[in-house]
């Protein structure tokens, strides 16, 4: 993946986290369906890694750490069935 493509994917993920994630987390809490991500989870992880590496090379540690923090949130995104079962059980069970 090129740096340009990684940057595009990372920026869309950052925007998603700013706009959509807070409301989705309110509903799903700690386990969210990965199909709602703007790109496949693995592709976002790869893009974030490329951007983090680039930022570290530029000595922009603050931005690199921010991207690392956002990348950690990807752990909350899992298989849709798992996330939907957990929210269903919490809401009706």
FENVEN-V483021 format. One record per backbone hydrogen bond with DSSP energy under -1.0 kcal/mol. CO is the residue of the C=O (numbers start at 1). NH is the residue of the N-H. E is the energy in kcal/mol with one decimal. If there is no record, write none. Layout:
((CO NH E) (CO NH E))
//
This chain:
((2 6 -2.6) (3 7 -2.6) (4 8 -2.0) (5 9 -2.5) (6 10 -2.7) (7 11 -2.5) (8 12 -2.0) (9 13 -2.3) (10 14 -2.6) (11 15 -2.3) (12 16 -2.3) (13 17 -2.6) (14 18 -1.9) (15 19 -2.5) (16 20 -1.8) (16 21 -2.0) (20 24 -2.3) (21 25 -3.2) (22 26 -1.4) (23 27 -1.3) (24 28 -3.3) (25 29 -2.0) (28 31 -1.2) (32 78 -3.0) (33 36 -1.3) (34 37 -1.4) (40 44 -2.2) (41 45 -2.5) (42 46 -2.2) (43 47 -2.4) (44 48 -2.9) (45 49 -2.3) (46 50 -2.1) (47 51 -2.4) (48 52 -2.9) (49 53 -2.5) (50 54 -2.2) (51 55 -2.7) (52 56 -2.5) (53 57 -2.1) (54 58 -1.7) (55 60 -2.9) (56 59 -1.1) (59 61 -1.2) (60 64 -2.2) (61 65 -2.6) (62 66 -1.8) (63 67 -2.4) (64 68 -2.2) (65 69 -2.3) (66 70 -2.2) (67 71 -2.3) (68 72 -1.6) (71 74 -1.6) (72 75 -1.9) (73 76 -1.6) (74 77 -1.4) (76 32 -3.0) (78 34 -2.9) (79 83 -2.2) (80 84 -3.1) (81 85 -2.4) (82 86 -2.3) (83 87 -2.2) (84 88 -2.4) (85 89 -2.7) (86 90 -1.9) (87 91 -2.3) (88 92 -2.8) (89 93 -1.1))
//
